[in-house]
């Protein structure tokens, strides 16, 4: 028999081993999350809306307000959170009971594939013949489960997950964390973004996942001379999504060129300290999200 062909009993045994491994990870997820008050996700359903920038800014504002915050960069093929939070080149420390998350100057605990894949390439799998493809499906689901199960998160008020575009990772996360506190949906004003984010919100409705509200990013730019706001996109996706799904628009963030520069340099905390109009709105967003998290604890959460 060829050494590359396994018998039915060998395949059955390997499947059983995999099931036991997943079951063991699920138990570790439950144990690991027992010290975390709330797990919440930031999603969009569409790329290019600044979702990761919103996640990183929100995490920074929450930490500056005294909350214990963790962030999982769940975009395995395009991780960007560590750079924005100023820990892009930090090494991982493995302990006997798990991996120690990297911590920012503000105390945010961070885990990302960028700490593992150091050359900046996409996470890929190479077949024996040399062909390669970007990791999907079971591999991505397994990596997310390990980030939840095998990282020493410790006591946190909130663990934020920055989800990649699409709906699959949200479904995976909800399967691993059935008591997910809720999601924050990020959109830009355009109709294309409204439709894509709407599909993600429809999934939340079908699965009974609470939605904190909508953040409309790049809502416009304010003229420094006259003070008027000039739209950057056609449409009012934030308002339309809020009306369709009966959820509040928690923030409308104007374009701020200094924010992009601060994120590139890993200096979001300094940007918030600067007190620009958008920085003040991010701070207010953090207060609203924090109040929603407390409301869940007292039985007054979103529906």
Number of C-alpha atoms within 10 A of each C-alpha: 6 5 5 5 9 11 9 9 9 11 12 12 12 12 12 12 12 12 12 12 12 15 12 12 19 18 12 18 20 14 13 18 20 13 13 18 16 21 22 23 25 23 28 33 25 24 15 11 20 17 27 25 20 20 25 26 26 23 28 27 26 25 20 19 13 11 17 21 27 26 27 24 25 27 21 23 19 16 23 22 28 26 18 22 27 20 17 19 12 15 13 13 10 13 10 5 9 15 18 19 26 23 19 16 12 17 16 24 23 24 26 24 24 25 20 12 15 11 8 13 11 16 18 15 14 11 9 7 6 7 8 11 11 13 16 13 10 10 15 20 18 14 14 23 20 18 21 25 22 18 21 18 25 15 16 19 20 22 26 24 24 28 24 24 20 17 20 16 20 24 17 18 21 19 11 18 18 10 13 16 24 25 23 24 25 28 33 30 24 18 17 14 22 23 16 18 27 23 17 22 28 14 15 20 14 9 11 12 22 20 23 25 26 28 27 28 21 19 26 20 17 16 10 8 6 7 9 11 13 12 16 15 14 11 17 17 25 30 18 16 23 17 12 11 16 12 19 16 20 22 21 23 22 21 18 16 9 15 20 17 14 18 22 15 14 21 19 27 22 12 19 22 13 12 13 14 15 19 23 16 18 25 22 17 21 23 16 16 18 16 14 19 23 16 13 14 13 9 8 12 17 16 12
